[in-house]
Amino acid sequence: MHVLLVHPRSPKTFWSFDAALALVGRRVLLPPLGLITVAALLPAHWHLRLVDTQIREVSEEDWRWADLVIISAMIVHKRDLARQVALAKRHGLPVAVGGPFATSTPGAPELVAADFLILGEGEISIPPFVEAIEAGRSFGVFTADGQKPDVRTSPLPRFDLLQMEAYEMMAVQFSRGCPFQCEFCDIIVLYGRTPRTKTPPQLIAELEALNRLGWRGDVFLVDDNFIGNRRNVRLLLPALLEWQRRHDFPFAFTTEASLDLAADEPLMNAMTACRFRRVFLGIETPDEHSLAGAGKHQNMRSPLVESVGTIRAHGLQVMAGFILGFDGESPGAGERIVEFVTRTGIPLAMVGVLQALPGTALWQRLQREGRLLQADERFDEGVQTHLLNFVPTRPIEDIGAEFIAAFRQLYEPHVYLERAYRTCLGLGAPSWPQHRRPLAFLRRRPRWRPARLRGLLILCWRQGVRRPTRWRFWHHLAAIALRRPALLPDYLWMLLLEEHFLEYAGLVQQQVTAQLACVREGQPQPASGRCVASPATTSDASEAASDDLVSTAGSR
Ligand code: SF4
């Protein structure tokens, strides 16, 4: 049995980092961990081939080689998912679709042509699917029936199927689920509120596999909330530290955690000792009323500014997500987010607009209240540049305008440069031992490949010569090199990301403006594909919009 595993394309997102990755010779930020976990659950005698369409398209030879196609997709992939299913069917192949999108919306039109649906977590739903295939069945729906598997039985993901050099980071997962109850969150619907963790030896075996395959550098622990099960995290960290020490700290970790991390000093110290460098926090909004309404009570236990400061003081760089459009939100919410980000100096601040995801408590409440827009009226869920898919409690025009303004202000080149600089200067000293050898990063050759050096030269040309940021650029670079040399790679990485954020801010401006025009004219919304510009014109227009943003600071 020849199985083609296909990872669909996603539209440009805040996290796609396209323009920055292109400069350093990478194609994608993260590999499809779900798909390589599925691969590990398939019988050993099946022959597997993985195509990540963010790296290359499926070729005619791939289609001819395959007997069966398996696609795993999130909501953000749904457009390309439909295309891949159609292509597979055109080649006469049976198609199985799984992943969060199929699980949360099994009746979606994008799935109609699929022969098999694999719903829920693969550890439960893949074995009956395999049985059905081996028994010669040609269609079926395999579901975990709401059961959550014990992830201690989850196999080692098939990292060997990846084209590793195309990715900026590798991904592993220690836990699934989160104990909190944010109203808009689909994680707790999909993975439950009891965080299930792997064992420390299981995670170490995954790192060992990456190490054996030659990976060096960044690894993202893509847990829904890394500290959701603190007891087990405390068991993991000593084993992780011992492994990192034994291998001379080959990996730097990034993860996602809830803001109450700030109240646990021993945990933060244990994380930075293992070389955790970045943490993504769902801050959502500085408005207490909105946090309370969304059930995000864990963000209200301590003052937000202090919590962010505490985490940074322990040497962890903070990235954060913010949302506009909560019920009862007062005018100026976007301004307050910008003010908060500026005050706390969070360089990577993702601002988005609230969308109700299928199955969430928010979705159910809005349905009860009759506020969900009809399918042909609403903006696509899961697309970060799309507006709300329900009727908000304040004018959607105001929310859209604040969304655009927040991006323009946060990623204006001078402002961003200053924020990245202040962040590095204000970061506490992490406790991993290499940090005390400031130029140790120069020995880590994979980070300094020729493509990366070329990217840095282009960066210096754009930000240090052509744009009016030039004086600030060189001053800050010299100051970081002298005062925090160990942070120089992180600082340069943040500057590289500005190349993407400039483009993305342009995309937000162009797409939100188009959506607001639809709203004003009472036309169908972009989800129906009839109002917003076509993809080709969209990218041209977003480039024009980002040029406009750059031109406020000077030429490219
Ligand atoms: S803390 Fe994050 S993962 Fe947990 S319920 Fe809230 S939004 Fe979801």
Boltz pocket constraint, residues with backbone or C-beta under 6 A from the ligand:
constraints:
  - pocket:
      binder: B
      contacts: [[A, 178], [A, 179], [A, 180], [A, 181], [A, 182], [A, 185], [A, 186], [A, 187], [A, 188], [A, 224], [A, 225], [A, 258], [A, 282]]
      max_distance: 6.0
